[in-house]
Amino acid sequence: YLPAALPAIGAVFVNKPDSHWSESPEEVASFRAALLDFYDRHGRALPWRESNDPYAILVSEIMAQQTRVETVVSYYERWLERFPTFAALAAAPEDDVLKEWEGLGYYSRARNLHRAAKVVRERHGGRLPESALELRDLPGVGPYTAGAVASIAFDRAEPAVDGNVRRVYARLFDEASPIPREVERWAARVVDPARPGDFNQALMELGATVCTPRRPSCERCPVASWCRALEEGTAELRPSPRRRSPVRQEVRAVAVLVRRGRGGAPPTGRATKESGRRIRGGERREIAGERREAVGDRFLVRRRPAEGLLAGMWDFPSISAEEGDTDARIVERVRELARRRGLGADGGRVLSPVPHQFSHLRVEYRAVLLEVASPPAGAQAQAPTEGETEAAANAATAHADAATAAAAEAARERAEAHAPPSATDEAERWVGVADLDRLALPVAQQKIFRLALDAWRGSVD
């Protein structure tokens, strides 16, 4: 695409991003045509680009925020299988929504998408608003997402400025620190009224595949003729990198508390195919497939607060620790967590550290597997399947009819342990191994559980 000679940028846009821009209609038309031709020839085949369903387009845009497109594809396809419409999503429990999002990160996006579906159902009759202004009233929808959905789903001539588009703009005008409102103004002026959705996607595609942050492929750029940074030799310097805030470091002592089931020994390692779990990138692994014919062992988990980091998800109890803590000190911290819950515990097996990087925080999880003597009063466990609940209830009936009062009480305890909790119940609860497959666990907690389960099984190997 690179022309033999580069005309001055002023032939299209005055090289001063302010309100005095002057654009030649003919040159703007040429710019649009070059960009759309590039998109028609080289645009990536993505499943949401084959859809004109506003709901599917909104889902794809929310998922693609701060996440690589390659990662999004499998999540997007599974999401639409599970929640094919606004109505289906709005009716789903939040736990199910977070579970389906598990591994994609930035979980506030899932909660906001869930809330948006409810708003669409309750205020808009189940139909997504068409204007960018109305779209911005939905939870989790900002200027970029509103512009993208309005243009792609409804052919509205609205700009959609994401990080890729800002980078393209900065290089076109050789601007080290482009002013956001000026980028928006430029994007609004050049968006193609005949194909606004394709034009916006073409700009984003250009930034994602050609005008990349490092080593841009200027020789393949369809709009190189208009690029001042290429002319000046400053493309790799534009825009200037933003000063990053220092990443905080944190250490957490994690208590993987387990109480042995009445059936006796820890699980033997038999796996069931239905219990695969997703981790980051859509990969599937068997981590919750350790089932027992009898009511099995129980692990203590808690629901995180409704606001803040990993809000509404489930994890193992933890406490802040120091970077220099010895294994013995970590074990003591975990025992203290157990004692606070009225649980007697000795020993403890230290697991391998699990580091995890959040956008603003680096955490090292130091987990200890600790068998405890008894559960806290009133604790509940979540049922993994109707089959196990029914089996436990049947066992309770049989014992009540034919066994001693003590055996009947034990059977009733097992049946009650399988009672599914309320979606809003935020108490800690004891859950079976298979139960964990129903809970939305952050990626680091999944890794901790795999380590703990291997250690628990190994204790009787």
Helices and strands as residue ranges (DSSP letters): G 9-11, H 25-42, G 47-50, H 54-64, H 69-82, H 86-91, H 94-101, H 108-123, H 132-135, H 143-154, H 163-172, H 180-190, H 196-209, G 218-220, G 224-226, H 228-232, G 235-237, E 248-259, G 273-275, E 276-278, G 280-282, E 284-286, E 298-303, E 314-315, E 318-321, H 327-340, E 349-350, E 354-357, E 361-371, H 386-402, H 405-417, E 429-431, G 434-438, H 443-458
